[in-house]
Each structure stands twice: as structure tokens, then as C-alpha cells.
Amino acid sequence: MEQGRDYPIHPVEFTKVSFEDSFWLPRLETNRKVTIPYDFEKCEATGRVDNFLKAAGKMAGAHTGLVFNDSDVFKVIEGAAFSLSLHPDAELDAYLDKLIAIIADAQEEDGYIYTSRTVNPEAVSADREGLERWSNLKFNHELYNLGHMYEAAVAHYLATGKRNFLDIAVRSADLIDRVFGPDKKRDVPGHQEVELGLVKLYRVTGDERYLKLAKFFLDERGHYNGREENKLFGIPGYAQDHLPVTEQTEAVGHSVRAAYMYAGMADVAALTGDEAYIKALDAIWENVVYKKLYLTGGIGARHHGESFGDDYELPNATAYTETCAAIANIYWNHRMFLLHGDSKYLDVLERTLYNGFLSGIALSGDTFFYPNPLESDAKYEFNRDGGFRRNPWFECSCCPTNIVRLLPALLGYVLAQKDDTVFVNLYASGTGELDLGGQTVRLTQETNYPWDGKIKLSLETENPMRFKLALRIPGWAQGEPVPGDLYSYLGKKDKAITLMLNGEKQDIKQENGFAVLEREWQAGDVIELDLPMPIERVLSHRKVEENRDKVAVERGPIVYCAEATDNGGHALDLTLADTAELSAEYKPDMLGGVTVIKAEGLTLIPYYAWAHRDVGEMAVWLKRG
């Protein structure tokens, strides 16, 4: 493996970026002040923390809950560490040290840590967990849990400089390295995640064994090594072990496992230069975006196996579109951008972020969706553990604990750089600093995005310097909701995108979906980008059966829906005529501040904000009149 390889584009660290807007900043503050402590409280109340105490011999009793509940504790620690990086907090810091000490005590002498087996070695299931360590990886979550632990340990180390958690992770990873490898045990985890964690461990330790292990687990997929074909729960390719990863061209099976794997493949490809990985990722990405992506950016059509469906199988009421799958889709698309530098990946990321992901958490920060359907009759209990409201917790609470780690890390998606090019990927009021040629460049955004497409960027440099500034021009601003033909806008609208530099209009020269300005920049330079936001009617590809003769509405990056409470108590039978005049109005006191869309007898709200008021019907796709 060639030393020094990495993604050609580097994200600007999230600690170098801040939000000062009315959309994302309140959500990050809610995550810090409400969701992180709430999730820790739930981890304690539901026995997740007690499992570590039991494994350490400091509490009596059987293991409580699901075998992968350890991972929830790790994910919340990761989110808390990200929060510490942005907002030093002595009380939280001390709490994490206490929690990490409990985890250290639960770790067995040789580095093994999996509380369900340590606490109840005689009670594990032969057909599910396997009677010995690592004996039934297709079902158990030994390596999945560790992946989340490694990610959390790295985040904590980077936030605090302390090695207390990192040392636990290193001891564990060294054990994995002793057990698994081409000349050792050959098997793969049923639920991918350890690959992502191993890559992060490699990045902070420089120990190439961890990168090789990540690649090993990926390369072993599809080779079976004497096992039966991976067809769990009657789903071919459920855990993406049906073919070698470099031969996979279609997204199949469990959608979260799949997208975690694709993100891990992108990491390994960037660090090793494996072109076969990149070729496979490109094919799989096109399959998802062209044939299996919901308008909200959600992935995973079926409740059975939380899995992808067939091409164009995109049901609305029974859509699974798990919140974790949206998060994994964001991780994957960000990495694809870092590999290729094309804004189309950021278009998918942004769509998923504002819609399929954001619907998964309430404005209050303490209730959650597991699935995120695009339609509800208020009778079918789509949410995991029942109900059609956001739940305060789940027996399987992977989604609430995943949300807390994405939100603060979102700051790291705003800016990126490659050589002498600075990329502005997402728009939100705030500032970002980066080092370019040994100088500090500071970019300040002023905007009311996503409700308004006017963006003002002010630039500060220590000395005049020449570089390229690349401003993302979203696909929605150019008549394309997503790459490919899965969705399209009805009719053509005049979308005069304008770009100004120090008050003078500029010709827009695009490269890979970015408007590029190259010049010698000076402190005080001001760029103004105006992305018109007309209300758009969206149509589906004719092969999406459920959406035939239906239309959806979006404005900018926001997908809209009709909720019964705004529309006379019903939503499923509403009709939107092609000729109906639509108007947008900002409501500062409604649902945390939203722009609503109105037509005669019809009110639409952002999809992410549904289910905050009365229980009732909801629909994204309306009858087309």
C-alpha cells in the first residue's frame, strides 16, 4: 500500500467551521443540550451501561436487551466527543471519563469486548450468536459493535487528547488482527461497520495493520470460505456477501449495512488506490440514484430485512427508509464527492440531509422516527415498536444514537479543498477557516438558506493570493432534482442564476457542478450567488408504479408534504392541478420557522416537519389533476 495516499479532496475540519444561522445552529444546540444527555440517560435507564458493569463483575444479573446495545453507548460517546471539540464542557468530559473507565473494566484481558458474551457465555444462542467467539459472524454483532467503539475512541482522542478510550480500542483491534487475516480466520461481519472504525484507527495511529484488516473484511465478502450462500431472512445478498465487492453493481439487501460498506469501500479505495473498488462504487451509486432513491433521499424500500427493493420499487406508505440508512447514505455520498469532486454526490447528500434524515428527529430533540415513510393513513403503525408518531426510544435504538453523531459532524461537510481549489459545498450562515499555501483563508457566509437562495460570501486572507473558489450550483437550481431520470420537474422555468464579485456580474463557468472563480483574492472581496427558488412540481419515472398520475412539490432542497391538520382533516385524497397557482410564505412561528406552500384549498409543509401536531394523514405524492 502506497504511503501518503488519501482522498484527493480534503474536507475542512468541522472544528474550523461554525454555524450562525437560524436553521442548523438551533438544531446543533438542541443536539448538544437535549439529545446527547437524553440518549445517555436512556442508555443508563435501559441497562445499556449496566451491561458493561455486569461484564466487569461490578454488578450482578443477566445481560439486558439486544446483543448490539453496546454500540448505542459507543455512538453517543462519539457524538458527545464531537460536541466537546466544539464546546468544552468539564462536566461532560468527566462523565465520559467515568463511562470509559467502566468500558475498560468490561474489556477482557486479551482485548475482547462484547458484553452479551462476557456476561452470559453459557446463554448465547448457537444458531444466532454462536457458542464461541467469532463463530457465527453472519448473525452476531461482535465486529459491528467494535467498529462503533473504534470510531468513538478516535473522536474522543481527537477531542480531548486523552488515550484512555483509544488504548481500549487499540487493544481490541490488536486482538482482531491476531484472529483474522488471509492466513488466519477468514470470515466477514454480517453487519458492516468495523471497516469504517479500523480506517479511523489507522488514520490516528498510522498502524497499517488496521487498514489491511479493513480491506481484508471487504475483500472476503462473496467468497464464503465453506459457508452457505449468504441468504439471510430469505433475502439474497442480505449482508452483501453474495458476490465479491468488486463484482457488485446493484444495491441489494439491508440498506444500512450496504451503505456502511460502500462508505468503507470508498475509504479503502482512497487510501490504497484500488481502482476496482471505485469502479464498483460508481456502478452501485448509479443503481441507487437512478432506480432506488426516494425523493426524500431515503433508501431501503422494504420493512422485511430493512432492505432495498427491486429497481423502481419505491412504495410510499410502507417505505422503510430508515433514519440510519439516510445517515449512511450521507456518509457514502460525502466520500464519493471526496473521491471524484463532482457536485452530483453533494446533491444527493443535501437532499437526504434536509429530508430523509431530518424527519428522523423531532424539533424538541427527544423523539425519533425509525422508518420515514412518504405517506401515512394514521392507522398503519409504521414506526418501529409501533405508532405513527416519533417515539421517545426503541428496543433497537440505533437511530436515536446515530443522529447525535451526525449533527455536529455536519460542519465538516460545508467546505473542502484540493490543492489551490476551495469548495463551498453546503450553504448556511457561518464561518470557516482553512490553510491554503501556508496562509489562513476565512470565508463568511450570510444567507437564509434553505428558505432563500441568496448567498453572500465574504473573504479574508492574510495577504493577496491566487486560488480557485468553487461554489456548488445545486441540481435543483438547474432543472434537475437528482442525477439521472428517476425524478424530473414538470415544465421549464426561467432560472437565472446570478454570480456577482464585488458588485460586478460574472460569467458562470462550471466545472463538475461548481461555479469556479479564479483570481488573486484580497481581504474584503465579496461574492454574491443568487439561486432562484421557484416552486417545482416533481414527477417520477413511469416505472415507479405507486407514483403514476401523481405529483410532488419541492422548493430549493426541501421536499413538501400535505398533512391532514392543514387540509380539512385529510391528505390522501388531495388533488393538485397542474394549473393551480402555488405560492410560498415564510411562517416564523410555525414548526420552528418554515416556508409553507399554498394553493387554493391546499397547504403543504416541509416533509421533515410532519407529525409534530395532530395525528392524521400525510402524503408527499398527491393526485395529479
C-alpha positions as CSV (number, residue, x, y, z in Angstrom):
1,M,0.0,0.0,0.0
2,E,1.5,3.3,-1.1
3,Q,2.2,5.7,1.8
4,G,0.6,9.1,1.6
5,R,-2.4,8.1,-0.5
6,D,-5.8,9.6,0.5
7,Y,-8.8,11.3,-0.9
8,P,-7.8,13.8,-3.5
9,I,-10.2,16.3,-1.9
10,H,-9.9,17.0,1.8
11,P,-12.8,18.2,4.0
12,V,-12.2,21.2,6.2
13,E,-12.3,20.0,9.8
14,F,-15.6,20.5,11.5
15,T,-13.8,22.3,14.3
16,K,-12.8,25.0,11.8
17,V,-16.4,25.7,10.7
18,S,-19.3,27.3,12.7
19,F,-22.9,27.9,12.0
20,E,-24.5,31.2,12.9
21,D,-27.9,30.6,11.1
22,S,-31.4,30.1,12.2
23,F,-31.8,26.7,10.7
24,W,-28.8,24.5,11.6
25,L,-27.4,26.2,14.7
26,P,-30.6,25.7,16.8
27,R,-30.5,22.0,15.8
28,L,-26.9,21.6,16.8
29,E,-27.7,23.3,20.1
30,T,-30.7,21.1,20.7
31,N,-28.4,18.1,19.9
32,R,-25.8,19.3,22.4
33,K,-28.2,20.4,25.2
34,V,-31.1,17.9,24.8
35,T,-30.4,14.8,22.6
36,I,-26.9,13.9,23.8
37,P,-27.8,13.9,27.6
38,Y,-31.2,12.4,26.8
39,D,-29.5,9.5,24.9
40,F,-27.1,8.9,27.8
41,E,-30.0,8.9,30.2
42,K,-31.8,6.3,28.1
43,C,-28.6,4.2,27.8
44,E,-28.5,4.1,31.6
45,A,-32.2,3.6,32.2
46,T,-32.4,0.7,29.7
47,G,-29.5,-1.2,31.1
48,R,-27.1,-0.5,28.3
49,V,-24.5,1.0,30.7
50,D,-25.2,-1.7,33.3
51,N,-24.2,-4.4,30.8
52,F,-20.7,-3.1,31.0
53,L,-20.8,-3.1,34.8
54,K,-22.0,-6.7,34.7
55,A,-19.3,-7.7,32.3
56,A,-16.8,-6.1,34.6
57,G,-18.1,-8.1,37.6
58,K,-19.3,-5.0,39.4
59,M,-23.0,-5.7,39.1
60,A,-24.9,-8.9,39.3
61,G,-27.5,-10.1,36.8
62,A,-28.0,-11.2,33.2
63,H,-27.2,-9.2,30.1
64,T,-30.1,-6.8,29.3
65,G,-31.5,-6.1,25.9
66,L,-30.2,-6.8,22.4
67,V,-26.7,-8.1,21.8
68,F,-25.7,-5.0,19.9
69,N,-26.8,-2.5,22.6
70,D,-23.1,-1.8,23.4
71,S,-22.9,0.1,20.1
72,D,-25.5,2.6,21.2
73,V,-23.3,3.7,24.1
74,F,-20.4,4.0,21.7
75,K,-22.3,6.1,19.3
76,V,-23.5,8.6,21.9
77,I,-19.9,8.9,23.2
78,E,-18.8,9.7,19.7
79,G,-21.5,12.4,19.4
80,A,-20.5,13.8,22.8
81,A,-16.8,13.8,21.8
82,F,-17.7,15.8,18.7
83,S,-19.6,18.2,20.9
84,L,-16.7,18.5,23.2
85,S,-14.5,19.5,20.3
86,L,-16.8,22.4,19.6
87,H,-17.9,23.3,23.1
88,P,-15.6,22.4,26.0
89,D,-17.6,21.1,28.9
90,A,-15.9,19.9,32.1
91,E,-19.0,18.0,33.4
92,L,-19.4,16.1,30.1
93,D,-15.7,15.5,29.9
94,A,-15.7,14.0,33.4
95,Y,-18.8,11.9,32.6
96,L,-17.1,10.4,29.6
97,D,-14.1,9.5,31.6
98,K,-16.3,7.7,34.1
99,L,-18.1,5.9,31.3
100,I,-14.8,5.0,29.6
101,A,-13.5,3.6,32.9
102,I,-16.5,1.3,33.1
103,I,-15.9,0.1,29.5
104,A,-12.2,-0.5,30.3
105,D,-13.2,-2.7,33.2
106,A,-15.5,-4.7,31.0
107,Q,-12.8,-5.4,28.5
108,E,-11.4,-8.9,28.9
109,E,-7.6,-9.4,29.4
110,D,-6.8,-10.2,25.8
111,G,-8.8,-7.2,24.5
112,Y,-12.1,-8.9,23.8
113,I,-15.2,-6.8,24.5
114,Y,-18.8,-7.9,23.8
115,T,-20.8,-7.6,27.0
116,S,-23.5,-10.1,25.9
117,R,-21.0,-13.0,25.7
118,T,-18.9,-11.9,28.7
119,V,-21.9,-11.6,31.0
120,N,-23.8,-14.7,29.7
121,P,-21.3,-17.0,28.0
122,E,-23.5,-20.0,28.6
123,A,-26.7,-18.3,27.4
124,V,-25.7,-17.3,23.9
125,S,-27.6,-18.8,21.1
126,A,-25.8,-21.5,18.9
127,D,-27.8,-20.5,15.8
128,R,-27.6,-16.8,16.3
129,E,-24.6,-15.7,18.3
130,G,-22.5,-18.9,18.1
131,L,-21.2,-20.8,21.1
132,E,-17.7,-19.4,20.7
133,R,-16.2,-16.1,19.9
134,W,-16.4,-15.1,16.2
135,S,-18.2,-18.4,15.5
136,N,-21.3,-17.0,13.8
137,L,-20.4,-13.6,12.4
138,K,-23.2,-13.5,9.8
139,F,-25.7,-13.2,12.7
140,N,-23.8,-11.7,15.7
141,H,-22.6,-8.2,16.1
142,E,-19.2,-8.6,17.7
143,L,-17.4,-6.7,14.9
144,Y,-20.2,-4.3,14.3
145,N,-20.0,-3.1,17.9
146,L,-16.3,-2.8,17.7
147,G,-16.5,-0.6,14.6
148,H,-18.6,1.9,16.5
149,M,-16.2,1.7,19.5
150,Y,-13.2,2.5,17.3
151,E,-15.0,5.5,15.8
152,A,-15.9,6.8,19.2
153,A,-12.5,6.2,20.6
154,V,-10.9,8.2,17.8
155,A,-13.4,11.0,18.2
156,H,-12.7,11.1,21.9
157,Y,-8.9,11.1,21.4
158,L,-9.1,14.0,18.9
159,A,-11.4,16.0,21.1
160,T,-9.5,15.6,24.4
161,G,-6.0,14.3,23.6
162,K,-6.6,11.5,26.2
163,R,-5.7,8.0,25.3
164,N,-8.0,6.2,27.8
165,F,-10.5,5.2,25.2
166,L,-8.1,4.9,22.3
167,D,-6.0,2.4,24.3
168,I,-9.1,0.2,24.8
169,A,-9.7,0.4,21.0
170,V,-6.1,-0.4,20.1
171,R,-6.1,-3.5,22.5
172,S,-9.3,-4.7,20.8
173,A,-8.0,-4.1,17.3
174,D,-4.8,-5.9,18.0
175,L,-6.9,-8.9,19.1
176,I,-8.8,-8.7,15.8
177,D,-5.5,-8.6,13.9
178,R,-4.3,-11.7,15.8
179,V,-7.5,-13.6,14.9
180,F,-8.4,-12.6,11.4
181,G,-6.5,-12.4,8.2
182,P,-5.7,-14.3,4.9
183,D,-3.7,-16.9,6.9
184,K,-5.9,-16.9,10.0
185,K,-9.6,-16.9,10.4
186,R,-11.4,-16.0,7.2
187,D,-14.9,-14.6,7.7
188,V,-16.8,-11.4,7.4
189,P,-19.2,-9.5,9.8
190,G,-22.9,-9.8,8.9
191,H,-23.3,-6.1,9.7
192,Q,-20.6,-3.9,8.2
193,E,-19.1,-1.1,10.3
194,V,-15.8,-2.4,11.7
195,E,-14.2,-1.4,8.3
196,L,-15.0,2.3,9.0
197,G,-13.7,2.1,12.5
198,L,-10.5,0.4,11.5
199,V,-9.8,3.1,8.9
200,K,-10.2,5.8,11.5
201,L,-7.8,3.9,13.9
202,Y,-5.3,3.7,11.1
203,R,-5.5,7.4,10.5
204,V,-4.7,8.3,14.1
205,T,-2.2,5.6,14.9
206,G,-0.5,5.2,11.5
207,D,-0.6,1.4,12.1
208,E,-1.1,-0.1,8.6
209,R,-2.4,-3.4,10.1
210,Y,-5.7,-1.7,10.7
211,L,-6.1,-0.5,7.1
212,K,-5.2,-4.0,5.9
213,L,-7.8,-5.5,8.2
214,A,-10.4,-3.2,6.8
215,K,-9.6,-4.2,3.3
216,F,-9.4,-7.9,4.3
217,F,-13.0,-7.8,5.6
218,L,-14.2,-6.2,2.4
219,D,-12.3,-8.5,0.1
220,E,-13.5,-11.6,1.9
221,R,-17.1,-10.8,1.0
222,G,-18.6,-13.1,-1.6
223,H,-16.0,-15.9,-1.1
224,Y,-17.9,-17.9,1.5
225,N,-14.9,-19.9,2.7
226,G,-17.0,-23.0,3.0
227,R,-20.2,-21.3,4.2
228,E,-23.6,-21.4,2.6
229,E,-24.5,-18.5,0.3
230,N,-25.4,-15.5,2.4
231,K,-29.2,-15.5,2.0
232,L,-30.4,-14.5,5.5
233,F,-34.1,-14.0,6.1
234,G,-34.8,-15.2,2.6
235,I,-33.1,-12.2,1.1
236,P,-30.4,-12.8,-1.5
237,G,-27.4,-10.6,-0.7
238,Y,-29.0,-9.5,2.7
239,A,-25.5,-8.7,4.1
240,Q,-23.9,-8.0,0.7
241,D,-21.9,-11.3,0.9
242,H,-23.3,-12.7,-2.3
243,L,-20.5,-11.5,-4.6
244,P,-17.0,-10.1,-4.1
245,V,-17.4,-6.4,-3.5
246,T,-15.6,-5.6,-6.8
247,E,-18.2,-7.6,-8.7
248,Q,-21.2,-5.9,-7.2
249,T,-23.1,-3.5,-9.4
250,E,-26.5,-3.3,-7.7
251,A,-27.6,-2.3,-4.2
252,V,-29.2,-5.2,-2.5
253,G,-30.0,-6.4,1.0
254,H,-30.1,-4.5,4.2
255,S,-29.7,-0.8,3.3
256,V,-27.8,0.4,6.3
257,R,-25.3,-2.5,6.1
258,A,-24.9,-1.8,2.4
259,A,-24.3,2.0,2.7
260,Y,-21.8,1.5,5.6
261,M,-20.0,-1.0,3.4
262,Y,-19.9,1.4,0.4
263,A,-18.5,4.2,2.7
264,G,-15.9,1.8,3.9
265,M,-15.0,0.8,0.3
266,A,-14.6,4.4,-0.5
267,D,-12.2,4.9,2.4
268,V,-10.1,1.9,1.5
269,A,-10.1,2.9,-2.2
270,A,-8.8,6.3,-1.3
271,L,-6.1,5.0,0.9
272,T,-5.0,2.1,-1.3
273,G,-5.7,3.3,-4.8
274,D,-7.8,0.3,-5.6
275,E,-9.5,1.2,-8.9
276,A,-11.7,-1.9,-8.9
277,Y,-13.3,-0.7,-5.7
278,I,-14.0,2.7,-7.3
279,K,-15.5,1.1,-10.5
280,A,-17.8,-1.0,-8.3
281,L,-18.9,2.0,-6.2
282,D,-19.6,4.1,-9.3
283,A,-21.9,1.3,-10.7
284,I,-23.7,0.8,-7.4
285,W,-24.2,4.5,-6.9
286,E,-25.8,4.8,-10.3
287,N,-28.1,1.9,-9.5
288,V,-29.2,3.6,-6.2
289,V,-29.6,7.1,-7.5
290,Y,-31.2,6.2,-10.9
291,K,-33.5,3.5,-9.7
292,K,-33.8,3.1,-5.9
293,L,-33.7,6.5,-4.3
294,Y,-36.7,8.1,-2.7
295,L,-37.4,11.8,-3.4
296,T,-36.5,12.5,0.2
297,G,-33.1,10.9,-0.3
298,G,-34.2,7.9,1.7
299,I,-33.0,4.4,0.8
300,G,-34.4,1.0,1.7
301,A,-37.9,0.3,0.4
302,R,-38.9,-2.8,2.3
303,H,-39.6,-3.5,6.0
304,H,-38.6,-7.1,5.5
305,G,-34.9,-7.1,6.1
306,E,-34.8,-3.3,6.2
307,S,-33.7,-3.8,2.6
308,F,-33.5,-2.3,-0.9
309,G,-36.3,-3.4,-3.2
310,D,-36.1,-4.1,-6.9
311,D,-35.4,-1.3,-9.4
312,Y,-38.1,1.3,-9.2
313,E,-39.8,-0.4,-6.2
314,L,-40.5,2.7,-4.2
315,P,-43.7,2.3,-2.2
316,N,-44.8,5.3,-0.1
317,A,-46.9,4.1,2.9
318,T,-44.7,1.1,3.5
319,A,-41.4,2.7,2.7
320,Y,-38.8,1.8,5.3
321,T,-36.3,4.5,4.6
322,E,-34.6,4.1,8.0
323,T,-33.1,7.1,9.6
324,C,-29.8,5.2,10.0
325,A,-29.9,4.4,6.2
326,A,-30.2,8.2,5.5
327,I,-27.2,8.8,7.7
328,A,-25.2,6.1,6.0
329,N,-26.3,7.5,2.6
330,I,-24.9,10.9,3.7
331,Y,-21.6,9.3,4.8
332,W,-21.3,7.4,1.5
333,N,-22.1,10.4,-0.8
334,H,-19.7,12.7,1.0
335,R,-16.9,10.2,0.4
336,M,-17.9,9.8,-3.2
337,F,-17.5,13.6,-3.6
338,L,-14.1,13.5,-1.9
339,L,-13.1,10.8,-4.4
340,H,-14.5,12.4,-7.6
341,G,-15.1,16.1,-6.9
342,D,-18.5,16.1,-8.6
343,S,-21.3,18.1,-7.1
344,K,-23.9,15.4,-8.0
345,Y,-22.9,13.5,-4.9
346,L,-23.5,16.6,-2.8
347,D,-26.9,17.0,-4.4
348,V,-27.9,13.5,-3.1
349,L,-26.3,14.3,0.3
350,E,-28.2,17.6,0.6
351,R,-31.5,16.0,-0.4
352,T,-31.0,13.3,2.1
353,L,-29.9,15.7,4.8
354,Y,-32.8,18.1,4.6
355,N,-35.5,15.5,4.1
356,G,-34.9,11.8,4.8
357,F,-32.5,12.4,7.7
358,L,-34.1,15.4,9.3
359,S,-37.5,13.9,9.5
360,G,-36.0,11.3,11.9
361,I,-35.8,13.6,14.9
362,A,-38.4,15.9,16.3
363,L,-37.7,19.6,16.8
364,S,-37.6,19.0,20.5
365,G,-34.7,16.6,20.1
366,D,-36.1,13.8,22.2
367,T,-38.4,11.8,20.0
368,F,-37.5,9.9,16.8
369,F,-38.6,8.1,13.7
370,Y,-37.0,4.8,12.8
371,P,-38.7,4.4,9.3
372,N,-39.6,7.6,7.4
373,P,-42.5,6.8,5.1
374,L,-43.7,9.2,2.4
375,E,-47.3,8.6,3.2
376,S,-49.4,7.7,6.3
377,D,-53.1,6.9,6.8
378,A,-52.6,7.3,10.6
379,K,-53.7,3.7,11.0
380,Y,-50.8,1.6,9.8
381,E,-48.2,1.6,12.6
382,F,-45.0,2.1,10.5
383,N,-42.7,3.2,13.3
384,R,-40.6,0.6,14.9
385,D,-42.1,-0.6,18.2
386,G,-45.5,0.6,17.0
387,G,-47.0,4.0,16.4
388,F,-47.2,6.7,13.7
389,R,-45.6,9.4,15.9
390,R,-42.0,9.8,16.7
391,N,-41.1,7.5,19.6
392,P,-39.1,8.5,22.7
393,W,-36.9,5.4,22.3
394,F,-36.9,1.9,20.8
395,E,-35.8,-1.5,21.9
396,C,-33.4,-1.2,18.9
397,S,-32.3,2.4,19.3
398,C,-29.7,2.6,16.6
399,C,-31.4,5.7,15.0
400,P,-31.5,8.0,18.1
401,T,-27.9,7.2,18.9
402,N,-26.8,7.7,15.3
403,I,-28.4,11.1,15.0
404,V,-26.2,12.6,17.8
405,R,-23.0,11.9,16.0
406,L,-24.0,13.2,12.5
407,L,-25.3,16.6,13.6
408,P,-22.0,18.1,15.0
409,A,-20.0,16.4,12.3
410,L,-22.2,18.1,9.7
411,L,-19.9,21.2,10.0
412,G,-17.2,19.2,8.3
413,Y,-19.3,18.8,5.1
414,V,-19.5,22.6,4.4
415,L,-16.1,23.3,2.9
416,A,-13.3,21.2,1.3
417,Q,-10.1,21.9,-0.6
418,K,-7.8,20.3,-3.2
419,D,-4.5,21.9,-4.0
420,D,-5.4,25.5,-4.9
421,T,-9.2,25.0,-5.0
422,V,-11.6,25.8,-2.2
423,F,-15.0,24.1,-2.5
424,V,-18.1,25.5,-0.9
425,N,-20.4,22.5,-0.7
426,L,-23.3,23.5,1.6
427,Y,-24.9,26.8,2.3
428,A,-25.6,28.2,5.8
429,S,-24.7,31.3,7.6
430,G,-21.5,30.9,9.4
431,T,-17.7,31.0,9.0
432,G,-15.0,28.6,8.0
433,E,-11.2,28.8,8.2
434,L,-8.7,26.8,6.2
435,D,-5.0,26.8,5.5
436,L,-4.1,27.4,1.9
437,G,-0.5,27.6,0.9
438,G,0.5,28.4,4.4
439,Q,-2.0,31.2,4.7
440,T,-5.3,31.3,6.6
441,V,-8.3,31.9,4.4
442,R,-11.6,32.8,6.2
443,L,-14.9,32.5,4.5
444,T,-18.1,34.0,6.0
445,Q,-21.5,33.0,4.6
446,E,-24.6,35.1,5.0
447,T,-27.8,33.5,3.8
448,N,-31.3,32.5,4.8
449,Y,-30.9,29.1,3.1
450,P,-32.8,26.8,2.7
451,W,-35.7,29.2,2.5
452,D,-33.9,31.7,0.3
453,G,-31.2,31.0,-2.4
454,K,-29.3,34.3,-1.9
455,I,-25.9,33.7,-0.6
456,K,-23.3,36.3,0.3
457,L,-19.7,35.2,0.9
458,S,-17.1,37.5,2.4
459,L,-13.5,36.5,2.1
460,E,-10.5,37.4,4.2
461,T,-6.8,36.5,3.5
462,E,-3.6,37.4,5.3
463,N,-2.1,38.6,2.0
464,P,-3.4,38.7,-1.6
465,M,-3.2,35.2,-3.0
466,R,-4.4,33.4,-6.1
467,F,-6.6,30.3,-5.8
468,K,-9.9,28.9,-7.2
469,L,-13.1,29.3,-5.4
470,A,-15.7,26.7,-6.4
471,L,-19.3,27.3,-5.4
472,R,-21.7,24.5,-5.7
473,I,-24.6,25.0,-8.1
474,P,-27.3,22.5,-6.9
475,G,-29.0,20.4,-9.4
476,W,-32.4,21.6,-8.2
477,A,-31.3,25.1,-9.3
478,Q,-30.6,23.8,-12.8
479,G,-33.8,21.9,-13.5
480,E,-32.6,18.5,-12.2
481,P,-33.9,17.3,-8.9
482,V,-31.4,14.3,-8.8
483,P,-28.9,13.0,-11.3
484,G,-30.5,10.6,-13.8
485,D,-34.1,10.4,-14.8
486,L,-35.8,8.9,-11.7
487,Y,-37.4,12.3,-11.0
488,S,-38.0,15.3,-13.2
489,Y,-39.6,18.7,-12.9
490,L,-42.8,19.4,-14.7
491,G,-42.4,22.3,-17.1
492,K,-39.5,24.6,-17.7
493,K,-38.9,27.7,-15.6
494,D,-36.5,30.6,-16.2
495,K,-33.9,30.1,-13.5
496,A,-31.5,32.9,-14.0
497,I,-28.6,32.1,-11.6
498,T,-26.5,35.1,-11.0
499,L,-23.0,35.4,-9.6
500,M,-21.5,38.8,-8.5
501,L,-18.0,39.6,-7.5
502,N,-17.5,42.9,-5.6
503,G,-20.7,44.2,-7.2
504,E,-19.9,43.1,-10.8
505,K,-21.8,40.4,-12.6
506,Q,-19.7,37.4,-13.5
507,D,-20.0,34.8,-16.3
508,I,-20.7,31.4,-14.6
509,K,-18.1,28.9,-15.6
510,Q,-19.0,25.5,-14.3
511,E,-16.7,22.5,-13.5
512,N,-18.4,19.4,-12.2
513,G,-21.4,21.3,-11.0
514,F,-19.4,24.1,-9.4
515,A,-19.2,27.8,-10.4
516,V,-15.4,28.4,-10.4
517,L,-13.8,31.8,-9.9
518,E,-10.1,32.0,-10.1
519,R,-8.2,35.2,-9.3
520,E,-5.9,36.9,-6.9
521,W,-8.1,37.2,-3.8
522,Q,-7.8,40.0,-1.3
523,A,-9.3,40.7,2.1
524,G,-12.7,42.2,1.8
525,D,-13.7,40.5,-1.5
526,V,-17.4,39.7,-1.6
527,I,-19.1,37.1,-3.7
528,E,-22.9,37.0,-4.1
529,L,-24.6,33.9,-5.5
530,D,-28.4,34.0,-6.2
531,L,-30.0,30.6,-6.7
532,P,-33.7,31.2,-7.6
533,M,-36.1,29.0,-5.7
534,P,-39.3,28.6,-7.8
535,I,-41.8,26.1,-6.5
536,E,-41.4,22.9,-8.5
537,R,-43.8,20.1,-9.3
538,V,-42.0,16.7,-9.4
539,L,-42.8,13.7,-11.5
540,S,-41.5,10.1,-11.1
541,H,-40.1,7.8,-13.7
542,R,-43.0,6.0,-15.3
543,K,-41.7,2.7,-13.9
544,V,-42.4,3.8,-10.3
545,E,-45.9,2.4,-10.2
546,E,-47.1,4.0,-7.0
547,N,-46.4,7.5,-8.3
548,R,-48.1,7.2,-11.7
549,D,-50.5,10.1,-12.1
550,K,-49.1,11.7,-9.0
551,V,-47.1,14.8,-8.4
552,A,-44.9,16.0,-5.5
553,V,-43.7,19.5,-4.7
554,E,-40.4,20.9,-3.6
555,R,-38.7,24.2,-3.3
556,G,-34.9,24.5,-3.2
557,P,-33.6,21.5,-1.3
558,I,-36.9,21.0,0.7
559,V,-39.5,18.3,-0.2
560,Y,-43.0,19.1,0.8
561,C,-46.0,17.1,2.1
562,A,-49.6,17.6,2.8
563,E,-50.7,17.0,6.4
564,A,-54.3,16.4,7.5
565,T,-54.2,19.1,10.1
566,D,-53.7,21.8,7.5
567,N,-56.1,20.4,4.9
568,G,-59.6,19.8,6.5
569,G,-58.6,16.5,8.2
570,H,-57.4,14.6,5.2
571,A,-54.4,14.3,2.9
572,L,-54.5,11.1,0.9
573,D,-57.3,12.1,-1.5
574,L,-56.0,15.6,-2.2
575,T,-55.5,16.6,-5.8
576,L,-53.0,19.2,-7.1
577,A,-53.9,20.6,-10.6
578,D,-51.1,21.3,-13.0
579,T,-52.7,24.8,-13.5
580,A,-53.1,25.6,-9.8
581,E,-51.1,28.6,-8.7
582,L,-48.7,27.9,-5.9
583,S,-47.3,30.5,-3.5
584,A,-44.6,30.3,-0.8
585,E,-44.9,32.1,2.6
586,Y,-42.5,32.0,5.5
587,K,-44.1,31.3,8.8
588,P,-41.6,32.2,11.6
589,D,-43.9,30.9,14.4
590,M,-44.8,27.6,12.8
591,L,-42.9,24.4,13.3
592,G,-39.7,26.2,14.3
593,G,-40.0,28.6,11.4
594,V,-40.9,27.1,7.9
595,T,-41.8,28.2,4.5
596,V,-45.2,26.8,3.6
597,I,-46.6,26.4,0.1
598,K,-50.2,27.1,-0.6
599,A,-52.7,26.6,-3.4
600,E,-56.4,27.1,-3.4
601,G,-57.7,24.7,-0.7
602,L,-54.2,23.2,-0.1
603,T,-51.4,23.8,2.3
604,L,-48.0,22.0,2.2
605,I,-45.3,21.9,4.8
606,P,-41.7,20.7,4.7
607,Y,-41.7,16.9,4.9
608,Y,-39.2,16.9,7.7
609,A,-41.6,18.8,9.9
610,W,-44.6,16.4,9.7
611,A,-46.0,14.5,12.7
612,H,-45.4,17.4,15.2
613,R,-49.0,18.3,15.6
614,D,-52.3,16.3,15.4
615,V,-52.1,12.7,14.3
616,G,-53.6,12.4,10.8
617,E,-52.9,11.5,7.2
618,M,-49.8,12.7,5.4
619,A,-48.8,12.4,1.8
620,V,-45.8,13.6,-0.3
621,W,-47.2,12.4,-3.6
622,L,-50.6,13.9,-4.4
623,K,-53.1,13.0,-7.2
624,R,-52.2,15.0,-10.3
625,G,-55.1,17.0,-11.7
